[in-house]
């Protein structure tokens, strides 16, 4: 059994090949086959890849899921399809950003998601920014989450990380570095 991430509509529905599918937390769902291109229960190892399919955090719900059975990998990103899935825990925005930052730290040499800013980034409509680089900095609006990941000088390995919420001791519109200092 593995863990992965899945985004759904707020009412825990998603559109599948045969129409709308309704999920319930804690319940196992099964399908006969899994192929990332056409069937199975889709999820992603990198939480940020979920935003490729559900673009708006405000109208979506992100879940840590357990997947089992036959698992097919996409090859384009971290999307997988499995024959078994269960919604385990709903993530709030901070938990989502922490999970995404953790995935990057664990896999620093994989290609960056479209949702990762390089060297400088601003939180957008999804209320967060993840920025990585040799000297990264980020800023946002009241309530936005900033995640800053500093790479080692000679490699893409992550040497330090910082996460904060704007408004909780951090000012809107101000650039911050990985030490939490205004720059």
C-alpha positions, 0 to 999 in steps of 0.5 A, spaced: 500 500 500 502 506 498 500 514 499 499 519 494 494 525 493 488 526 489 484 533 488 476 533 487 471 538 487 469 540 494 463 535 494 468 530 493 466 528 486 470 528 480 469 526 472 471 520 470 470 516 463 463 514 465 461 521 468 461 523 475 464 519 481 462 520 488 467 519 493 466 518 501 472 518 506 475 512 509 471 507 503 475 503 499 473 503 491 476 498 486 476 498 479 478 492 474 484 495 470 489 501 471 492 505 466 493 512 466 491 514 460 484 511 460 482 508 467 483 506 474 483 511 480 488 517 478 492 520 484 499 524 484 505 522 488 507 530 488 501 534 490 503 540 486 501 535 480 494 535 482 493 542 480 494 540 473 487 537 473 484 541 478 486 548 477 483 552 483 484 551 490 478 554 492 473 550 489 477 543 490 479 539 496 485 535 496 486 528 500 492 524 502 489 517 499 492 510 500 492 506 493 493 499 492 492 493 487 495 494 480 499 501 479 500 504 473 505 510 472 504 516 467 511 518 465 509 525 464 509 527 471 507 523 478 500 521 476 498 514 477 492 510 476 491 504 481 485 499 481 484 501 489 483 507 492 481 510 499 481 517 501 485 518 508 485 525 510 483 532 507 489 537 507 488 544 508 492 549 504 498 549 509 498 541 509 498 541 502 504 546 501 508 542 507 507 536 503 509 539 496 515 542 499 517 535 502 516 532 496 521 537 492 526 536 498 525 528 497 526 529 489 530 535 488 533 532 481 526 531 478 523 536 473 519 542 477 512 542 477 509 548 473 507 551 480 514 552 482 517 559 482 525 559 481 529 564 485 523 569 486 516 568 486 509 571 488 503 567 491 497 567 486 490 565 486 491 559 489 494 563 495 501 560 496 508 560 492 513 555 493 520 558 490 526 554 490 533 556 488 540 558 490 538 565 493 530 564 493 525 569 495 517 570 495 512 574 497 504 574 498 498 577 500 494 576 507 493 569 508 498 566 503 503 561 504 510 562 502 514 556 502 522 557 500 527 552 499 534 554 498 539 549 494 546 547 495 551 552 491 553 546 487 547 541 486 539 542 486 539 538 493 535 542 498 539 545 504 534 549 508 527 550 507 522 555 510 514 556 511 510 561 513 503 564 513 503 572 511 499 576 516 502 571 522 508 576 523 510 577 516 507 583 512 503 582 505 507 585 499 514 584 503 519 579 500 522 574 504 528 569 504 529 562 507 531 565 513 524 569 514 528 575 513 525 581 509 529 582 503 
